[in-house]
Amino acid sequence: MKDWIDREIASLIDRYGQVPPLWVIFPDEHPCSMCWRMGYGDSYPEIWNQWWHDRHFSEAERIAYFQQWTLPAMWLKWTILAIWNLRDSEDDADVDLTPYFDRLAALGFPIKEDYERDFHDPKWCGDEEDLDLA
């Protein structure tokens, strides 16, 4: 692991008790924001991923981790991918995430319709067509 990542993880654990999900550190950013391509926004997902994969959480522990944080609906797909270690790529476009949305909804997380509405809300970029990444 890179030393700077170790230092950031230690700092975040000191402050939060663990490494928070991306939306806690960047509460006003969309999952497809340019924020994730520069500065600390570019680094933070790497920090979170390193910490997350080093934990070796069970499925129940992964779900419990996300239950600690207020989940903005637009981050629901990202959360599904993290909990079930699914890949997000165009090659996986045929993967039906509905059962995962349903499982999380049953646990009190936002529902799929809320995710779709929030993710595609034009307030994030001014034009819904610009958010064609769901």
BASETOR-896813 format. One line per field, with one value per residue: x, y, z of N, C-alpha, C, O in turn; residue in one letter. Coordinates in steps of 0.001 Angstrom, whole numbers, plus 524288, in hexadecimal, padded with zeros to 5 digits. Example, Ala and Ser with C-alpha at 12.3 -4.5 7.8 and 13.67 -1.06 7.14 Angstrom:
2
n.xx c(83386, 83232)
n.yy c(7E9C6, 7F736)
n.zz c(81E78, 81BA8)
ca.xx c(8300C, 83566)
ca.yy c(7EE6C, 7FBDC)
ca.zz c(81E78, 81BE4)
c.xx c(83390, 83264)
c.yy c(7F31C, 8001E)
c.zz c(81E78, 81EBE)
o.xx c(8379C, 83461)
o.yy c(7F309, 80472)
o.zz c(82111, 81F67)
resn c(a, s)
//
This chain:
134
n.xx c(8034D, 801B6, 808BD, 803E8, 7F97F, 7F81D, 7F9B9, 7F13F, 7E8CA, 7EA53, 7E8D3, 7DE55, 7D970, 7DBE9, 7D5C1, 7CB5C, 7C9F2, 7CA03, 7CBA4, 7C456, 7B9AD, 7B9F8, 7B2A3, 7B196, 7BA98, 7BA90, 7B05D, 7AA3B, 7AB95, 7A95F, 7A8DD, 7AD81, 7B33C, 7BCB5, 7C33B, 7C79A, 7D005, 7D86D, 7E19D, 7DF44, 7D602, 7D823, 7DF48, 7DA38, 7D2C8, 7D9FD, 7DEF2, 7D662, 7D376, 7DC6A, 7DC6D, 7D287, 7D372, 7DB58, 7D65E, 7D074, 7C5DE, 7BA36, 7AE44, 7A5D1, 7AB09, 7AE79, 7A502, 7A17E, 7A90D, 7A671, 79C93, 79E74, 79FB2, 79965, 7938D, 7940C, 78ACE, 78EB3, 79813, 7962A, 7978D, 7A284, 7A466, 79FCB, 7A68F, 7AFA6, 7ACF5, 7AA87, 7B324, 7B358, 7B612, 7B6AD, 7B497, 7B3FF, 7B3A0, 7AE04, 7A3ED, 79AF4, 798C8, 78F88, 78BE1, 7835A, 78021, 7874F, 78553, 77B58, 77D93, 78331, 77B9E, 7745A, 779A6, 778FA, 77E47, 77F47, 775FD, 775F4, 77102, 77201, 77CC8, 77E5E, 778F4, 77E62, 788C6, 78831, 784EB, 783E2, 78894, 7929E, 79912, 79464, 79024, 7894B, 78C6E, 79725, 79990, 79A8E, 79E4F, 79AB1)
n.yy c(7FB69, 808EE, 812D4, 81CB0, 81A32, 81394, 81AF9, 821C3, 81AFA, 8188E, 82289, 8247E, 81C6A, 81F80, 82867, 82547, 81B1D, 81356, 81194, 81A25, 818FB, 81DFF, 82654, 82AFB, 8309B, 836D5, 83CC5, 84263, 83EA8, 837F1, 82A58, 8298D, 83258, 83C05, 83DAA, 83466, 832DF, 8390F, 83F1D, 83D9C, 83868, 8316B, 82B1B, 82767, 81EE7, 816DB, 815FA, 81305, 80991, 80362, 8028C, 7FDC7, 7F402, 7EF7B, 7ECF6, 7E3B6, 7E173, 7DA6F, 7D7C1, 7DB2A, 7E20C, 7E980, 7EDC6, 7F1A9, 7F948, 800EC, 80371, 80A09, 813DD, 81EF4, 81CD1, 822CF, 82212, 821D9, 81CAD, 8124B, 809FC, 809A0, 80679, 7FC8D, 7F783, 7F7C0, 7F213, 7E7FA, 7E5D3, 7E781, 7EA08, 7F5FC, 7F864, 7FA68, 7F0C8, 7EB04, 7EE04, 7E84D, 7E3D1, 7E1D0, 7E9F9, 7EA91, 7E2F7, 7E564, 7EFF3, 7EE5C, 7E835, 7EF42, 7F710, 7F1DD, 7F208, 7FC0D, 80386, 80D7A, 80C7B, 80698, 80D2D, 816EF, 817E0, 8184B, 82183, 82914, 8279F, 82A98, 834B3, 84147, 8496E, 846E0, 84844, 84EBA, 84AF9, 84024, 838CA, 838D4, 83233, 8276E, 81E1D, 81667)
n.zz c(80000, 7FD8F, 8043C, 805C5, 804CD, 80D5B, 8155B, 813A3, 8153D, 81FDE, 82429, 82180, 82705, 83123, 83198, 82EB6, 8321D, 82B14, 81D28, 8162B, 80CC4, 7FF8F, 7FDF2, 80791, 8098C, 800D7, 7FFD1, 7F8AF, 7EED5, 7E2FB, 7DF29, 7D53A, 7D401, 7D00D, 7D810, 7DB9C, 7D58C, 7D76A, 7E035, 7EE0B, 7ECF8, 7E517, 7EA03, 7F30B, 7F105, 7EF0E, 7F8B5, 7FEEB, 7F9FD, 7FBBA, 806B6, 8080F, 802BB, 8086F, 81193, 810E5, 812B8, 81631, 80F16, 8154D, 81C0F, 814ED, 8118F, 81B36, 81CFE, 81559, 818E5, 8210A, 81D32, 817A4, 80C25, 8003C, 7F613, 7EBB6, 7EC8E, 7ED70, 7E5F3, 7E569, 7EFAA, 7EFA5, 7E88E, 7EE89, 7F7C4, 7F409, 7EE48, 7E36D, 7D601, 7CEF9, 7C2EF, 7B50E, 7B079, 7B76B, 7B640, 7B4CF, 7BE35, 7C7B6, 7D14C, 7D77D, 7DF68, 7E74D, 7E972, 7ED80, 7F662, 7FC99, 7FDC8, 803E8, 80D16, 81030, 80A77, 8004B, 7F58E, 7E89A, 7E143, 7E5FD, 7E58F, 7DA86, 7D7FF, 7DE09, 7DA9E, 7D027, 7D0BB, 7CBA4, 7D122, 7D393, 7CB1B, 7C45E, 7BB5A, 7B83D, 7B0D0, 7B156, 7B950, 7B6C5, 7BACA, 7C133)
ca.xx c(80000, 804A2, 80905, 80014, 7F45D, 7F824, 7F908, 7EBDC, 7E557, 7EAF3, 7E662, 7D8A7, 7D7D5, 7DC1C, 7D16A, 7C62F, 7C9C4, 7CAB4, 7CBEB, 7BEF6, 7B8B5, 7BB5C, 7AEEF, 7B234, 7BEDF, 7B906, 7AAA6, 7A792, 7AD7F, 7A6B1, 7AC8D, 7B026, 7B572, 7C236, 7C612, 7CA4C, 7D443, 7DC94, 7E283, 7DDF0, 7D1B9, 7DA8D, 7E218, 7D6FA, 7D0E7, 7DE58, 7DF8A, 7D1E1, 7D3D1, 7E095, 7DA6E, 7CE1B, 7D539, 7DE8E, 7D2FE, 7CE77, 7C0CF, 7B62A, 7A9EA, 7A2EA, 7AE3C, 7AE74, 79FE8, 7A169, 7AC51, 7A378, 79815, 7A02C, 7A014, 794C5, 794D7, 79127, 788CB, 791ED, 79C97, 7944B, 79A27, 7A7E7, 7A42F, 79EDA, 7AB6C, 7B35F, 7AB43, 7AABF, 7B7FD, 7B1FC, 7B8E2, 7B385, 7B6F3, 7B054, 7B337, 7AA41, 79F01, 79694, 797FA, 78AD3, 78CD2, 77E54, 77FF9, 78A82, 7822D, 77719, 77FBB, 78466, 776B5, 77210, 77CAD, 77810, 7813F, 77BE7, 77422, 7782C, 76EA3, 77482, 78202, 77E13, 7774E, 7829A, 78D63, 78749, 782DC, 786E4, 78B68, 79817, 79C4F, 79153, 78DC2, 788DF, 78F4F, 79CA0, 79A2C, 7991E, 7A217, 79848)
ca.yy c(80000, 80DC8, 81572, 820E5, 817C2, 811F3, 81FA5, 823A1, 8173B, 81967, 82790, 823D4, 8190D, 822DC, 82C29, 822DB, 815C3, 81011, 814D2, 81AED, 818B3, 822B1, 82AA8, 82D8D, 8344D, 83A50, 83C5D, 8451F, 83CAB, 833AE, 82610, 82A44, 8379B, 83CCF, 83DAE, 82F68, 83291, 83CCF, 84071, 839C2, 8354A, 82D3F, 827BC, 82514, 819A5, 8132A, 81543, 80FF9, 80439, 80080, 80159, 7FA32, 7EEC5, 7ED6D, 7EB68, 7DE56, 7E129, 7D6E7, 7DAAA, 7DDC5, 7E66D, 7ED90, 7F059, 7F4A0, 7FDEF, 804E9, 80510, 80E19, 818DC, 82077, 81BBD, 82595, 81E39, 8217D, 8195A, 80CFC, 80634, 80940, 80369, 7F71F, 7F57A, 7F6FF, 7EDEC, 7E2CE, 7E57F, 7E71C, 7EDB0, 7F9CC, 7F961, 7F9B9, 7EB2D, 7E8D8, 7F0DF, 7E4AE, 7E1F1, 7E405, 7EB6D, 7EAF3, 7E017, 7E829, 7F472, 7EC5A, 7E68D, 7F3E2, 7F9B0, 7EEF1, 7F367, 80186, 80700, 80FBB, 808CC, 80750, 811BB, 81B8A, 81808, 81A15, 826FB, 82C4A, 82729, 82D57, 839EB, 8452B, 84D12, 8454E, 84A48, 8524C, 84850, 83A93, 8359A, 83897, 82E22, 8229B, 81A44, 812AA)
ca.zz c(80000, 7FD67, 80952, 80634, 805AE, 812D9, 818A1, 81304, 817E4, 82585, 8256B, 82128, 82B62, 835CD, 83183, 82E1D, 8341F, 8266D, 8187A, 81461, 80722, 7FC9E, 7FE6E, 80CA1, 808E9, 7FC8C, 80007, 7F470, 7E9D4, 7E04D, 7DE1D, 7D02F, 7D404, 7CEB5, 7DD08, 7DC41, 7D1BD, 7D89A, 7E5A6, 7F20D, 7EAD6, 7E213, 7EDB2, 7F727, 7EFCD, 7EFAB, 7FE5C, 800D2, 7F7DF, 7FE7C, 80BEC, 8077F, 80142, 80CB9, 815F3, 81022, 81541, 8144B, 80CC2, 81982, 81DEA, 810E1, 811E8, 82023, 81C38, 81281, 81C0A, 824AE, 81A7D, 814AF, 806AA, 7FC26, 7F254, 7E6FD, 7EDA9, 7EE6E, 7E282, 7E73F, 7F474, 7EDFD, 7E653, 7F2CE, 7FB55, 7F193, 7EB4F, 7DDE9, 7D2A9, 7CC22, 7BDD4, 7B0BF, 7AF76, 7BB15, 7B597, 7B4F5, 7C386, 7CA07, 7D6BD, 7DA3C, 7E469, 7EB27, 7EAFA, 7F0C7, 7FB6C, 7FFBD, 7FF13, 80842, 811BE, 8115E, 80711, 7FC2E, 7F19C, 7E364, 7DEC5, 7E852, 7E346, 7D516, 7D802, 7E028, 7D749, 7CB3C, 7D1BD, 7C8B9, 7D489, 7D407, 7C6D1, 7C13C, 7B6E5, 7B97E, 7ACF7, 7B2D7, 7BD3A, 7B423, 7BC8B, 7C4B8)
c.xx c(8037D, 8046D, 804DA, 7FA98, 7F3F4, 7F723, 7F36D, 7E7FE, 7E5A0, 7E847, 7E06C, 7D697, 7D7F0, 7D753, 7CC0B, 7C5A1, 7CA5D, 7CB13, 7C661, 7BE69, 7B96D, 7B7BB, 7AF41, 7B664, 7BD8A, 7B315, 7A7BC, 7A947, 7AA46, 7AAA1, 7AF93, 7B2B4, 7BB22, 7C59D, 7C973, 7CEE8, 7D8AF, 7DCF8, 7E121, 7D95C, 7D3AF, 7DD20, 7DE7B, 7D4B8, 7D531, 7DF3E, 7DB2D, 7D240, 7D7F8, 7DEBA, 7D62F, 7CFF6, 7D8B4, 7DB4C, 7D137, 7C952, 7BD7D, 7B1E3, 7A6E9, 7A5EF, 7AE64, 7A953, 79FAA, 7A4B1, 7A922, 79EA1, 7997D, 79FF9, 79AF0, 79633, 79195, 78F8D, 78C48, 796B0, 79B08, 79700, 79FD1, 7A82B, 7A342, 7A3DD, 7AF67, 7B1DC, 7AC0E, 7AF72, 7B6F6, 7B51A, 7B507, 7B64C, 7B2D3, 7AFA5, 7AF12, 7A4E2, 79A43, 79585, 7934A, 78BD2, 787D0, 77E36, 7831C, 787BB, 77DE2, 7790A, 780DA, 77F74, 7741E, 774D5, 77C35, 77B54, 77D87, 77A59, 77658, 77605, 770F4, 77A03, 781D1, 77CA4, 77BCE, 7876A, 78CD9, 7850F, 78640, 789E4, 7913E, 79B6F, 79945, 78E97, 78DE2, 78BFE, 7950B, 79DA5, 79871, 79CA1, 79FC3, 797E6)
c.yy c(804DA, 81073, 819A3, 81EB2, 815F4, 81699, 821AC, 82006, 8180F, 81E6F, 8271C, 82072, 81C2B, 82667, 82989, 81D74, 811B1, 813B6, 81562, 81A2F, 81E0A, 8274C, 82D62, 831C5, 83864, 83A51, 83EE9, 8434B, 83802, 82F42, 8269F, 82FA3, 837A9, 83CF0, 838D0, 82ECC, 83667, 83DB7, 83C12, 83653, 830CA, 82941, 824D3, 81FBB, 81579, 811F4, 811BF, 80A49, 80104, 7FED7, 7FD2A, 7F4A7, 7EC56, 7EB74, 7E5B7, 7DD86, 7DCC9, 7DA3F, 7DDAD, 7E27C, 7EADE, 7F099, 7F3BF, 7F999, 8023E, 806B8, 80958, 8138F, 81A0F, 82033, 81F20, 821AC, 81D9D, 81E03, 8139E, 808EF, 80568, 805D2, 7FDA6, 7F4B4, 7F464, 7F262, 7E88E, 7E229, 7E480, 7EB18, 7F143, 7FB03, 7F88E, 7F3F9, 7E8A3, 7EB63, 7ED4C, 7E283, 7E4C9, 7E511, 7EBA4, 7E7D0, 7E2CA, 7ED14, 7F2B8, 7EAC0, 7EB3B, 7F6D3, 7F703, 7F027, 7F937, 80565, 80966, 80B90, 80A41, 80C36, 816CC, 81C37, 81A57, 81FDD, 82A84, 82C38, 82A6F, 832D8, 83DFB, 84906, 84BC4, 8474A, 84DE6, 84FBF, 84270, 83732, 8351D, 8343C, 828E4, 81E1D, 81635, 80DA5)
c.zz c(80000, 802BD, 809EE, 80711, 80B57, 81677, 8184C, 815BF, 81DC6, 8273D, 82563, 825A0, 83078, 83610, 831B3, 83091, 82FDF, 821BD, 8164A, 80E7B, 80496, 7FDA2, 803BE, 80C44, 804C7, 7FC1B, 7FB7D, 7EF11, 7E7F5, 7DF59, 7D8F9, 7CFB4, 7D23B, 7D39A, 7DD9A, 7D88B, 7D2D8, 7DE78, 7E966, 7F04D, 7E78A, 7E5AE, 7F171, 7F5BD, 7F056, 7F577, 80063, 7FEF6, 7FAA7, 803E2, 80BB0, 80660, 80570, 81143, 8158E, 8130E, 812F0, 811C3, 810F0, 81B98, 819EE, 81109, 816D0, 81FB6, 81991, 8157F, 81FEE, 82253, 817B6, 80EEA, 802FF, 7F7EB, 7ED92, 7E7B7, 7EE68, 7EAFB, 7E435, 7EC21, 7F345, 7EBF0, 7EA99, 7F64A, 7F8E6, 7EDF3, 7E583, 7DAD8, 7CFED, 7C70A, 7B9A3, 7AF65, 7B2DC, 7BA9D, 7B5F3, 7BA6B, 7C5DD, 7CFD0, 7D9F6, 7DF4F, 7E8BE, 7ED0F, 7EEC2, 7F62C, 7FEE8, 80144, 803C0, 80D6E, 8131E, 80E3E, 80309, 7F825, 7EC3F, 7E0B5, 7E0E7, 7E61F, 7DDC4, 7D4C8, 7D9D2, 7DC96, 7D25B, 7CBFA, 7CEF0, 7CC27, 7D4D0, 7CF93, 7C33D, 7BCA2, 7B7E6, 7B5BA, 7AE4E, 7B6CA, 7BB10, 7B5D4, 7C037, 7C20A)
o.xx c(807BF, 8006D, 80282, 7F76A, 7EFEB, 7F419, 7F123, 7E455, 7E197, 7E5BF, 7DDCD, 7D26D, 7D479, 7D523, 7C891, 7C149, 7CB24, 7CAD5, 7C3FE, 7C234, 7B977, 7B98B, 7AD51, 7B5C7, 7BF33, 7B0F4, 7A32F, 7A887, 7A8B6, 7AF4A, 7B3CB, 7B429, 7BDF8, 7CA61, 7CDB2, 7D168, 7DC43, 7D923, 7E1B6, 7D8E9, 7D11E, 7DD26, 7DF84, 7D4C1, 7D418, 7E02F, 7DC27, 7D172, 7D720, 7DF5D, 7D63B, 7CE2A, 7D8F0, 7DD49, 7D08A, 7C87E, 7BDE6, 7B1EC, 7A59D, 7A395, 7AE6F, 7A94B, 79DD7, 7A33E, 7A923, 79CCA, 79605, 7A012, 7986B, 799A2, 78CD6, 792AA, 78CCE, 79924, 79E50, 79897, 7A1B1, 7ABBB, 7A5B0, 7A543, 7B23D, 7B52B, 7AE0A, 7AFB6, 7B961, 7B699, 7B0A4, 7B9DF, 7AEB4, 7AB8E, 7ACDA, 7A1AA, 795FE, 791BA, 79321, 78C85, 787FB, 77C56, 781AF, 787C5, 77CE8, 77677, 77FA3, 77F1F, 771F1, 7729D, 77EBC, 77B27, 77920, 77D10, 77855, 778F1, 771C6, 77BB0, 784C5, 77EDE, 77CE0, 789D3, 790A5, 7837E, 78AFC, 78D6F, 7946E, 7A029, 79B6D, 78B1D, 7920E, 78E04, 79799, 7A224, 7952A, 79DD3, 7A29C, 795F7)
o.yy c(804CB, 81053, 81A23, 82116, 816B4, 81637, 82322, 821D8, 8183E, 81E92, 82923, 8218B, 81B93, 82748, 82B53, 81B71, 80D15, 81879, 81182, 81AB3, 8220F, 82BB9, 831C0, 83605, 83CE3, 83819, 83DAA, 8460A, 834A4, 8304F, 82461, 83142, 833D3, 83C61, 83912, 82AB1, 836FC, 83D27, 83775, 831D7, 82CBC, 82495, 82059, 81C42, 8110F, 80D78, 80DFB, 806A7, 7FC6D, 7FA56, 7F975, 7F0F8, 7E78E, 7E886, 7E328, 7D97C, 7DB94, 7DF07, 7E23E, 7E683, 7EF73, 7F565, 7F831, 7FDA8, 806B6, 80B16, 80C04, 81771, 81685, 82304, 81E69, 81E57, 81948, 81C85, 8106C, 804D6, 800FB, 802A3, 7FA41, 7F059, 7F084, 7EF27, 7E4FE, 7DE6F, 7E123, 7EF24, 7EFB4, 7FE39, 7F647, 7F26E, 7E49E, 7EAF7, 7EF14, 7DFA7, 7E997, 7E16B, 7ECC4, 7E9D8, 7E27B, 7EE3F, 7F548, 7EBCD, 7EB33, 7F8E1, 7F9A0, 7EF62, 7FB12, 80A15, 80792, 807A7, 80E90, 80F0F, 81A85, 82092, 81DED, 822C5, 82E83, 83047, 82CCA, 83558, 83E21, 84BA5, 84F1F, 847EF, 84FEB, 85214, 84017, 8331F, 83167, 832B6, 82640, 81AAB, 812DE, 809DB)
o.zz c(8023B, 80568, 80E19, 809C5, 80DD9, 81A2B, 81C44, 81848, 82064, 82B53, 828E0, 827C4, 833C0, 83A41, 8347F, 83109, 830FF, 8225C, 814BB, 80B92, 80738, 7FE21, 80449, 80E6F, 8052C, 7F869, 7FA92, 7EB32, 7EB03, 7DEC9, 7D86F, 7CB6B, 7D2D7, 7D342, 7DFD7, 7D866, 7CFAF, 7E152, 7E82C, 7F1FA, 7E73A, 7E48A, 7F2DC, 7F910, 7F1E7, 7F6ED, 80337, 80203, 7FBD0, 80571, 80EC0, 808E3, 805E2, 81485, 81992, 81588, 80E4D, 81243, 8102D, 81CC6, 81B62, 810AF, 8169B, 821D7, 81B5A, 814B1, 821E9, 82529, 815A7, 80D13, 802AA, 7F662, 7EB8C, 7E3DC, 7EFDF, 7ECED, 7E469, 7ECAD, 7F5A7, 7ED6B, 7EA53, 7F799, 7FB73, 7EAEC, 7E313, 7DCF6, 7CEB8, 7C6D8, 7BA9C, 7AD64, 7B16E, 7BE29, 7B743, 7BB2A, 7C5F9, 7D2DD, 7DEA2, 7E33E, 7ED54, 7F1B9, 7F2B5, 7FA18, 8038F, 8059A, 80727, 811A1, 816C4, 80F4A, 8026C, 7F774, 7EB78, 7DE29, 7DDF9, 7E4F7, 7DC84, 7D1A9, 7D75E, 7DBA8, 7D094, 7C82E, 7CFC3, 7CA3C, 7D61D, 7D033, 7BF71, 7BA44, 7B858, 7B74A, 7ACA1, 7B78C, 7BD64, 7B2B1, 7C22D, 7C448)
resn c(m, k, d, w, i, d, r, e, i, a, s, l, i, d, r, y, g, q, v, p, p, l, w, v, i, f, p, d, e, h, p, c, s, m, c, w, r, m, g, y, g, d, s, y, p, e, i, w, n, q, w, w, h, d, r, h, f, s, e, a, e, r, i, a, y, f, q, q, w, t, l, p, a, m, w, l, k, w, t, i, l, a, i, w, n, l, r, d, s, e, d, d, a, d, v, d, l, t, p, y, f, d, r, l, a, a, l, g, f, p, i, k, e, d, y, e, r, d, f, h, d, p, k, w, c, g, d, e, e, d, l, d, l, a)
//
